[in-house]
């Protein structure tokens, strides 16, 4: 595992600055550019260095980004996928044309990777671009488009299995709120839908243990502060729909003297590089985000070579990484 010192050296900052940024220290006055360098360095150090292999005929892939730089810093899930795409494109010798969703051009590209969440109007606009089209982290298969998505059902099974093995019966969820860009249409959190379904099947679902907040560290913090100050009941175990939400909630709980994991066990989702550096280190569902980005480029390479008779939907499996934010419930 990369150390704080390794990250500091790569980012060109002090170890103390790295530690405070990775722990989302609100008292630290550091610009977004420095934060970006630190987060990218942390992700980079999880990588095997690639060798470049130039293609005989250099091709272009358009990467449509849903998140801007500032939004990536709020929850680095998409930053990690983007880095995987960039590294694989560089390794295979592709030219990568990066365009924000709201600034699409008619520049020629052999294929487009659309990373993020999209409404129908945006899907239609993307479909008009030249070349092949692949959606990443969004299921557009019903629209006839190839899609690469996370297996959320398997993920929730892993979370519930862990909590139940530890003897927790009172299990809650901190679910994420998000909207499409432009049209601002609400997007349902598939983790919540599956969590509710599986908890109902087990006879354990309780509405009072459902907490909602936007996908960001500060949102998780503010929402948990609100819960605690309103004396709302807390479950014995809490699943957060992203590591960012989990980290924010953990900071609020610790400020209010709620012990983790003695008073409440917490599992996050994504296993971004930051998760292992918070205190206590966060147990989380690992999504192989860098590899997901690499797979997107490999899949696009296949799509550009030949037409498939039907759109493919590729499910990305996950695994549970157990750290110190969970423990067995005292009898």
Order of alpha helices (4+ residues) and beta strands (2+ residues): alpha-alpha-alpha-beta-alpha-alpha-beta-beta-alpha-beta-beta-alpha-beta-beta-alpha-beta-alpha-beta-alpha-beta-beta-alpha-beta-beta
